Amino acid sequence: MRVAFVLKGYPRLSETFIAQEIAALEKRGLDILIVSLRRPTDGALHPVHREIKAEVLYLPEYLLLEPIRVVRAFFKTKNIGKAAKVWLKDLLRDPTPNRIRRFGQALVLAAEAPKDITRLHAHFLHTPASVARYAALLRGLPWSGSAHAKDIWTIPEWEKREKLAACEWLVTCTAENQRHLGGLAPGKVELVYHGVDLQRFPQSPPRARRDPTTILCVCRLVEKKGVDVLLEALARLPERLEWRFVHVGGGPLSRSLKKRAEKLGIAARVVWRGPLTQEQVLEEYRAADLFALASRVARDGDRDGLPNVLAEAQSQGLACVATRAAAIQELLRDGVNGLLVDADDPATLAAALESLITQPARRRAMGAAGEARVLAEFGLESNLDRLAEKFDLRAEAASHARRVLRSA
């Protein structure tokens, strides 16, 4: 089996979980072609990106910039009728340039993907799944998918229903997502947590007592992450407390949030690291005393699934303060391995932060409990077993073993 993984962009620092999955599946024997809808924009790579052996096919990001490539694909592709009918039906309900672009990208994918591709697999249920669905019709191939967060909650129900009906199977990374999508397509959607690669996040060495207490947050600076609420909470902490806040990640709200920290009078205690590689992020986890994330539902409906950074922080023995948004409660148990508060409530968030800043023994106990839970239930390899089965990797391994025995 050779599978084309259709991604929004590759490589991307903010989508480490996809790169880890691809690398792990390659190690289990899956032959992968990466198909990217966009060119990379990040200036750095994670170590896992260098380990991935898959070739990358970049589709035209904007059709007008590569018209000859699109026209050539149109004339080279034979089975356009059925795919065009599905696309036109979608276009009438969603008459946007984005919908036109996805069909053009699907034409190029169908025309340029190697002949030995036997399946398409879309990471994200919105635009990558659209391209995979149209291209699968054009090539007469099955397609499957992985659904995560924004892609589930910001597309209309008709689109989710029709994509779920068209795909062969779909996995998603939280039980909340599985309940929602499973209600639209009973028996079609399975839960597979992303998991933490415990080889890349080995047990943290013991932390020495230090002042000030370092509070860490790793996330993109977008509305659903609630960093504005977190800054408000930090500004409410009593003056007597010694703390510093370190943020890792970039995003469109970077400038406005830095100005917000200045207005709140806490800029001197805030460090903005920007986007970092996985190795550098690990160093930040180990230098921190406490992890905080104030996730919320954004105004456009976008929301988190189960943020991977929470599991990574827990793998390093960090107690977490987070909100009850999305599927966070599938990992964090209030009062056991962290503290949970309501979203958009800076006063309660401040009280939770204060309680763990002033009780180092309690936060260490919560960190130890979180580390044990990640080791037991949220490791990458154990959660990857089911996905490997979906790609028939066990059958492929058995077939390979039989061939080796016959040749011997």
Helices and strands as residue ranges (DSSP letters): E 2-9, G 13-15, H 16-27, E 31-38, H 47-51, E 55-58, G 63-65, H 67-76, H 80-93, H 97-112, E 119-123, H 127-139, E 143-147, H 150-153, H 157-166, E 170-172, H 175-184, E 189-191, E 213-218, G 223-225, H 227-235, E 243-248, H 254-263, G 267-269, E 270-274, H 278-287, E 290-293, H 308-315, E 320-323, G 328-330, E 338-341, H 346-357, H 360-377, H 380-390, H 393-407
